[in-house]
Amino acid sequence: MSETRSSLKNLLLLPLGFLLNMTPLWAATLMILVVSVCGFLYTTLNSDFFGLAAPPFAELSFSQDFTEVRAIKDQRSWKITYENLPLATFSGVVRHVSNWRDEPIPFATHDILVATGEFSSPARVPTRVYNHAFYYQYDAGPKPQGNINLLHIVPQNEELYHQLLKVRLWNLVTIRGREIYRIDLFDPAGQFISYWQDEGCNSILVTSVEIEAQGTPIP
């Protein structure tokens, strides 16, 4: 029994011994690699890492009509203005999903690119999402049939946020909500600081999320 425990202890200490015997150059290289991998996972996975990177819902107060938000601790506030339209519905194949981790708007949680028709095909229409904007291209010829929309998402409640965390690439989804025209940010004294307004995308207060299929045949 003592030999087994000693072997187990040596096995557990093996990584530590390996690190202690590394040259500074290899140690720095390993650290850069680990940081790069962690950064890649942090920015690409649709996850809040067991709540460690979750939005601070408990620190935010929403008005009943979701037109005002206040940070309980530092007393910053936001005013949300909506499009003068009925509830919007976006259905299609998910071409991109990522978490929104921009501190100035802590209640915005996701970017989700939803496509229909030929826009859902990566062979027909390659796409890229960067810095809350999306880009696509297609070969010379007729414009692809279908639609493509990048949704900047504010979930109406924490339950919807957890439903959004289940969305994966190539899911068939239906997302409904009120389209947001503009979000204004004010300091604790009520002075205007800045605003958010999308450029050709769809900012939306999500009221419903449905994952209709886990994987979709891609044309």
N, C-alpha and C positions, 0 to 999 in steps of 0.2 A: 504493500500500500504506500509506504514512504517513497519507494522508487517511482511509483506512478505520479504521486504529487510533485516530486522533484522534476520529473519529465514535463509535466503540465506547466509548472512554473517557468522552466527554461523556455518552453514554447511560447508562453505569453510575453516573456522578456526579450524574445528574439528580435521583434521589430525595433524595440528601444535600443538594443545593442547595435543593430544595423544603422540606426540614425546617428548614434554617438560616434560611430566609426567612419561616417561619411566625411569627405573633404568639404570645405566651405563652398566650393563651386558646385558640387553635386547637391549639397543641401539647399543652396539658393535656387538651383534648377528645379528641384523637387517642389520647393515652396511655390515657385512661380506656376508650375504645372497644376498644383492643387488649387491655388487661388483662381487660375483660369478655368478649371473644370467647375469649381463651385460657382463662379460668376456666370458661366454658361448655363448651368442648371437653374440658377436663380432667375435668370432673365428669360429662359425658354420654357421651363416646365410650368404647367397650370397647376400650381400648388402653393399653399401658404406655409408649407413645411411644419405641419402639426401645430399651426397657429402662431409660430414664431414670426412669420411675416404677414400676419393677417391685418387687414385695415383696422383702425382704432374705433370700431363702432361704439364701444362703451364710452368713449370720450367725445362723442358727437351728439348734438341734439337737433332733431329735424322738426320743422313745423308740420302740422297735420296735412297741409296741402303740398308739402315737399317743395316749397318755393324758397325756404330759408333754412340754412344750416349754421349751427354755432359750435365752435370748439369749447368744451366746458372748461378746460385748463387755461388756455391762453386767450380765450375770448375773441379769437378771430371769427369772422362770419363770412358766409357766402350767400349770394342771391341767385336763384336759378330761374331763368326765364324760358318758357316753353314755346315751341312752334304752335301757331294757331291752327292745329290740325287734329283730327281724331286719332285714336290710338293707332300706332303703326305696328305692322306685322312683317317680320323678316324670316322667311323659310328658305332653307337650302343646305348645301354641304359646307362644312367648316374647312376652310383652306388655311386658316391661321387662328391660334388662340394663345394669348399671353396675358400675364398679370400687369396691371397698370400700377406702377410703384412710384408715382410722382407725388411728393409731399404737398405741393401747393393745393392739390385737390385730393385729399386723403380718402374721400368716399367714392371716388371712381376706381373700379377694380379690374376691368378687363378690356382688352381689344380683341374682338372676334370678327374675322373676315368670313362672310357668308356668301356663297355663290350658287347660281342655278344654271342649268343648261350647259353650254360649252365652256362657260367661265369656271365650272367645277372641275374641268379637266386640266391637270398639270402639263400634259403633253400639248394641248391646244393653247393654253393661256398660262404661262409661267407667272407667278406672283411673288411679291416680296413686301413685307411690312417692316417699317423702320421709323422710330420716333413718332409714332401715332399717325403715320401716313402710309398709304399702300401704293404699290406700283405694279403694273402688269404690262405685258406685251403679247403680240401675236403676229404670226407670219402675214406677209402681204396677201391680200384677198379680202373677202367680205368680213365685216365685223362679226365676232362671235355672237351667237344667239344666247340670250339669257341676261342675268343681272349679277352684279357684284357690289357688295356693300361692306364697308368697314364700320363696325359698331363700337363706339366708345361708351362703355357701360357703367351706369350708376345703378346698383341693385336697390330696390325699394325697401328691402329688409335683409337681415343676416341669413335667413333661411334661403332666400334666392341666391345670395352670394355662395352658399355651400352647394347649391345646385349647379351654379356656373363653374365651380371647381371640378365638376364631373365631365365637362365638355372636353372632347378630344378631337384631334384632327380626323377628318373624313366622317365624323358623325353627321347625321341628318337632323337638323334642329329647327325649332320654331321659337322665335324670341319676340315678345310683344312688349309694348310700353309707350310712354310719351316722349316724343322727340324734343330734345333740349336745344334751344336756340343759342343760349349764352349763359356762362357762369361768371359772376363778378365776385372778386375777393376783396374784403375790407379788413383793416387792422382792428385791434381791440377798441380804439377810439371811434371806429366807424368811418375812417377815412379810406377812400378807394385806393387799392394797391394795383390790381391788374385784373385781366379777365381771360377766360378761355372761350374760344369759339372755333368749331371745326371748319375745315376748308374742303368741302366736297364729300365729307364722311357723314356719319349719322351718330351724333351723341344722343343717348337715350336713357331715360329712367325706366329700368326693366321691371315689369309687373308680372311677367310669366315666362318660364323657361321650360321647353319640352325637348327631350332627347328622343327622337322618334326611331332612330336606328343607330347602332353602335359603329357600323361600317357601311359605306355606300359604294356600290359599283361605280367606278369612274370611267366615263366614256373616253 
